[in-house]
Amino acid sequence: MASGGAGSSLIEGAIGRWQDTSTMTMLLLTSTFILVLGAVFRKIIGGGEKSDVSLPPRIPSSIPFLGKAIEFQENPIDFLEKAYKKYGSVFSFTMVGQTFTYLIGPVSSAVLFNSKNDQLNAEEVYGRLTTPVFGKGVAYDVPNAKFLEQKKILKIGLNVAQFRKHIGLVQEEALDYLKRWKNNSGQENLFVAMSELIISTASRCLHGKEIRSKLDERVAQLYMDLDGGFNHLAWLFPSWIPFPSFRKRDKAHLEVKKIFYKAIQERRDSEDPDDDMLQTLLTTTYKNGTLLTDDEVAGMCIGLLLAGQHTSSTTSSWLGFYLAKNKDIQDRCYQEQLEVCGDDIDDPLTYDQVKEMSLLDRCLKETLRLRPPIMTMMRMAKVPMTVQGYTIPPGHQVCVSPTVNQRIEDQWMPEPMTFNPDRFIDESASNSDKFSYVPFGAGRHRCIGENFAYVQIKTIMSVLIRKYELSLVDDYFPSINYKTMIHTPFKPIIAYKLRK
């Protein structure tokens, strides 16, 4: 971003919009009426679940069609944990006319993570969220086979050789950004800072210099408007309804695509192109030998930036607060930094040094355990699925909650709610169940950006920890903002002091 104040105001404005709940409550009530009509029609024509199968226990609700939506929205983690204790590892409930079946714990969760797309479908759940933002022809807007090909192309550009180049770029962006914290001590909105750093570093590493050079206040606002398309409205309603956030999203999509088209053409005209992700997208072919179109390249570039922006900025923010709260662990991390990197913050970091930061790595894992940014992973059941003796009928939205799985008492002893990165010193001893720790998904559904996220966040935090000592403001540790689709920290103001 060109200036800290302008960039901060943009993101703070976006955060304010995410925390506005009055619109959501009104729309939940409105959607109830709409969905009542559809549900009545289905009943008339004979729809509904068969009674000759053993369905999962259903949580009752006194509110038709709206169901448990309001209660779930208030505190979804508390809601799911209470349901788990009462109903077991598989249960269903209604929200806004749809049936959600949650699979809690590693055994039940295996059904989702081991499923094929024709059994539990992702496009029907996520397509309405991602397609208006990324564009048509990519991600969940294409048949699953083509989407898998696109993911393989992205994996080509997400390799260790590229990560070695990324370290220096991320370090440079982080050092430049922290110059905005001009005083030797003060307070900052850590989530705003991390959001800006994640955007700038991801664009620098994954988009190439042509696109990163255009990342000014105007483009930042376009990204914010695009990002505003990831909201509850997009999940509940068709994309053509003229909600203000939808109109901003669609306008921003066209403008960002134009910027990317120009950058793509500049790269095609270059006689000495960089060896980076953009070049990978422009030169790698599908199985049938065809290259990606400019529209597909642009859509995948948008997806690369925005798909990980929320998750990484949220995770790095929570990590900063856990270190601020646990000063002994922060001191250990600082000593590790000195041992691995030396005391000159301007010395270039290397990939091997970042890999050596084992304590910081464990702190990141523990942060992802306690505060995974994505609370629920969902699929639409297309065929009957059997789990723990129950049959989940087609039409149910089948869900796994990493947050709940990663704090089950008998899976994460001792003290599952305590921030203890040393539990990951011996991961096999701390947890041997395959699907107990799933912040990035698992199996064929595992996130392809996991390794880049670790490189990016660890490099940013390395710079931050070596330069500043972090503290809580008046001992306030942020609560979770459950009103956003990504569980961000609420009122994320942190104190910092320049290290001597």
ABEGO torsion letter per residue (X at the ends): XABAAAAAAAAAAAAAAAABAAAAAAAAAAAAAAAAAAAAAAAAAGBEBBAABBBBBBBBBABBGAEAAAAAAABAAAAAAAAAAAAEABBBBBBGGBBBBBBBEAAAAAAAAABBAAABBAAAAAAAAAAAAAEBGBEAABBAAAAAAAAAAAAAABBAAAAAAAAAAAAAAAAAAAAABABABEBBBAAAAAAAAAAAAAAAAAAEAAAAAABBAAAAAAAAAAAAABBAAAAABBAABBBAAAAAAAAAAAAAAAAAAAAAAAAAABABBBBBAAAAAAABBBAAGBBBBAAAAAAAAAAAAAAAAAAAAAAAAAAAAAAAABAAAAAAAAAAAAAAAEABAABBBBAAAAAABAAAAAAAAAAAAABBABABBBBBBABBBBBGGBBBBBGBBBBBBAAAAAABAAAAOBGAABBBAAAAABAAAABABAAABAAAEBEAABBAAAAAAAAAAAAAAAAAAAABBBBBBGGBBBBBBAABABBBBBGBBBBBBBBX
